[in-house]
C-alpha cells in the first residue's frame, strides 16, 4: 500500500511509521497510541485516522478503529 518493497526501504521499527506521518497528524496519532497502550484497563480505544507518506511521496489515509 505504501510502496516499500523490503525492510531496507521500511525498517521493522516504530520510527519507520512515525517518521512517515503527516506533520499535522503525528502528535495526535502518537498520543492516541500511547494512551491506548498505557491504559491497563483496556478501555481506551485506538481510534485514529491519519495520513502517511508513501515511498513516491503521495499521501495514504489510514484508519484504525476498535470494534
N, C-alpha and C positions, 0 to 999 in steps of 0.2 A: 504493500500500500504506500509505503514511503519511498520506495525506490532503492533502498540499500540492499545489496546482494550478499554481503558477507560480514563477518564480525570485524574485519579490517575497516569497513565503512561505518559500522554501527556497533561499537563495542558493547558487551554484555554487562554494563554498569549503569547505575541510576542516572548519572550525569549525561549519558548519551541521549536520553529522552528529555531531561530537564533543560539541557543546553539548546534543544531544538524547539522549545516552547516559544510562542509569540510573546514578546515582552509584556504586553498588557495582560496576558493570561498566566504568566509564570508564578507570581506570588499567590494569587488566589488558588491555583491548582496545587501548588506545593503545600500551602496552608491546609487545604481540604484533605490532602493525603496524610499530613502529619496528625490532624485531628482524628481522622479515621483510624489510623494505626495506633495512636495513643489512647484511644478510648477502650479500656479493658472491659467495659460492659457490652460492647458491640452495638451500641445504639446510635453511633454517629456514622451516617452513611457516607459513602464516597460517591456523591452525585455531582459530577462535573462535566463541563463542556469546554473544550479548549482547542486552540489551533497549534499544529505542529508544522514545522518546515520540512518539506520533502527534500530529497537529495538534489532535485533540479531547482530548488528554491521556491516552488509553489507551496501553497498552504493546504493543509489537510485538517478538517474538523474531526475531532474525536469526542465521543460521548461515553460516559460511564455512569450507569445508574444501578443502584441496589434495588432488587426486586424482591 
